[in-house]
Structure formats: C-alpha cells, structure tokens
Amino acid sequence: MVGHNDSSVAEKKSSDPTNDIPNFNAENLQSNMKTIYYSRTFLSIIGGVIAGISGFTGLTGFILYFLVMAITSVGLIAKAGFSIHSYFDSWNRVVLDGFFSGLMSFVLFWTFAYDIVHIF
C-alpha cells in the first residue's frame, strides 16, 4: 500500500494551525482503492468456490460471504499497520467500499461450484 507521504515532491508544512488537514496524493489513494477492490473480488471468488464445494445453501452461504468480507477488512487494516489515515481518507474506504461489489462474483462461483460438485 502506498502512503500519503510517499510522494516524490517534497511537501512544506507551514506553522499555520488551519493547515493541519492531511494531504493525500490522488494517485496513491486510487492505487490503494484498486488494491481493496481486487482483494475483495479475489476473496469473494475463493469464498464462493469454498461455499459451493462445502454444499452451503441459502443463508449459510451468505453468512460465509459476510464472514469472508469481514476477515478481508481486518486483513486490509492489518496490512495498513492499523494506521488507516496514512493510506485512506476514512475508515469507510477500508471497511465498506467494495463490500457488496464482490457479491455477484461470490454468487456466480458459489452456484457454479455447487452445481459441479453436488449436481453433476
């Protein structure tokens, strides 16, 4: 993950207390968001395959999805060194963004793996 202080341009801070707002590099923030979306999509696919092979149906499969997404959020926070504001502008970026975007991949691979293992 790329922090907001990793830019190649040296930043000068003034002693003005109104200038204490953190500055984020847009490219670094965008790169971090891509990392979140890719990891959530990948883990939702893996979770879907696990749910399908395990034979989960109905609510238990969706509980597995929410569990996988919660573990992903904790893993991303740990990867950031529990210093979220160094890499993102808010906690919502890590915890909630992309939470439901991986649901389609999860359901697709869940039904696909379930059909291959348990029906055919």
C-alpha positions as CSV (number, residue, x, y, z in Angstrom):
1,M,0.0,0.0,0.0
2,V,1.1,3.5,-0.7
3,G,1.0,6.1,2.0
4,H,0.1,9.7,1.5
5,N,3.7,10.9,2.5
6,D,5.3,8.8,-0.2
7,S,5.1,11.4,-3.0
8,S,8.3,12.4,-4.8
9,V,7.5,16.1,-4.4
10,A,8.7,17.5,-1.0
11,E,5.8,19.0,0.9
12,K,6.4,22.0,3.1
13,K,4.2,22.5,6.1
14,S,3.5,25.9,7.5
15,S,3.1,26.7,11.1
16,D,-0.5,27.8,10.5
17,P,-2.9,25.6,12.6
18,T,-5.6,25.8,9.9
19,N,-3.2,23.9,7.5
20,D,-3.3,20.7,9.6
21,I,-5.5,19.0,7.1
22,P,-3.8,15.9,5.8
23,N,-2.8,16.0,2.1
24,F,-3.4,12.8,0.0
25,N,-1.8,12.0,-3.3
26,A,-4.7,11.1,-5.6
27,E,-2.7,8.5,-7.5
28,N,-1.7,6.7,-4.2
29,L,-5.3,6.8,-2.9
30,Q,-6.5,5.4,-6.3
31,S,-3.9,2.7,-6.2
32,N,-4.9,1.7,-2.6
33,M,-8.6,1.6,-3.7
34,K,-7.7,-0.7,-6.6
35,T,-5.9,-3.0,-4.1
36,I,-9.1,-3.1,-2.0
37,Y,-11.3,-3.9,-4.9
38,Y,-9.0,-6.6,-6.3
39,S,-8.5,-8.3,-3.0
40,R,-12.3,-8.3,-2.2
41,T,-13.1,-9.6,-5.7
42,F,-10.5,-12.4,-5.4
43,L,-11.5,-13.4,-2.0
44,S,-15.2,-13.4,-2.9
45,I,-14.4,-15.8,-5.8
46,I,-12.5,-18.1,-3.4
47,G,-15.2,-17.9,-0.8
48,G,-17.8,-18.7,-3.4
49,V,-15.9,-21.8,-4.5
50,I,-15.5,-22.9,-0.9
51,A,-19.2,-22.4,-0.2
52,G,-20.2,-24.3,-3.3
53,I,-17.8,-27.2,-2.7
54,S,-18.9,-27.3,1.0
55,G,-22.5,-27.6,-0.1
56,F,-23.8,-24.5,1.6
57,T,-27.2,-23.4,0.5
58,G,-29.4,-20.5,1.5
59,L,-28.5,-18.3,4.4
60,T,-25.4,-20.2,5.4
61,G,-23.7,-19.3,2.1
62,F,-24.4,-15.6,2.6
63,I,-23.1,-15.8,6.2
64,L,-19.9,-17.2,4.8
65,Y,-19.7,-14.3,2.4
66,F,-20.1,-11.7,5.1
67,L,-17.6,-13.6,7.2
68,V,-15.0,-13.6,4.4
69,M,-15.6,-9.9,3.8
70,A,-15.1,-9.1,7.5
71,I,-11.9,-11.1,7.5
72,T,-10.8,-9.2,4.4
73,S,-11.4,-5.9,6.1
74,V,-9.4,-6.9,9.1
75,G,-6.6,-8.2,6.9
76,L,-6.5,-4.9,5.0
77,I,-6.4,-2.9,8.2
78,A,-3.6,-5.1,9.5
79,K,-1.8,-4.7,6.1
80,A,-2.0,-0.9,6.6
81,G,-0.4,-1.3,10.1
82,F,-3.6,-0.2,11.8
83,S,-2.8,3.3,10.6
84,I,-5.8,3.8,8.2
85,H,-5.5,7.5,8.0
86,S,-2.0,7.2,6.5
87,Y,-3.3,5.4,3.5
88,F,-7.0,6.3,3.2
89,D,-9.1,9.3,3.9
90,S,-11.7,7.5,6.1
91,W,-12.4,4.1,7.7
92,N,-15.4,3.6,5.3
93,R,-12.9,3.1,2.4
94,V,-11.5,0.0,4.0
95,V,-14.5,-1.4,5.8
96,L,-17.4,-0.8,3.5
97,D,-16.1,0.1,0.0
98,G,-16.4,-2.9,-2.3
99,F,-18.3,-4.9,0.3
100,F,-21.3,-5.6,-2.0
101,S,-19.4,-5.4,-5.3
102,G,-17.9,-8.8,-4.7
103,L,-21.4,-10.3,-4.0
104,M,-22.0,-11.0,-7.7
105,S,-18.7,-12.9,-8.1
106,F,-19.4,-14.8,-4.9
107,V,-22.9,-16.0,-6.0
108,L,-21.6,-16.9,-9.5
109,F,-18.8,-19.1,-8.3
110,W,-20.9,-20.4,-5.4
111,T,-23.6,-21.7,-7.7
112,F,-21.0,-22.9,-10.3
113,A,-19.0,-24.9,-7.7
114,Y,-22.2,-26.3,-6.1
115,D,-23.5,-27.4,-9.5
116,I,-20.3,-29.1,-10.5
117,V,-19.8,-31.0,-7.2
118,H,-23.3,-31.8,-5.9
119,I,-25.5,-31.9,-9.0
120,F,-23.3,-33.3,-11.8
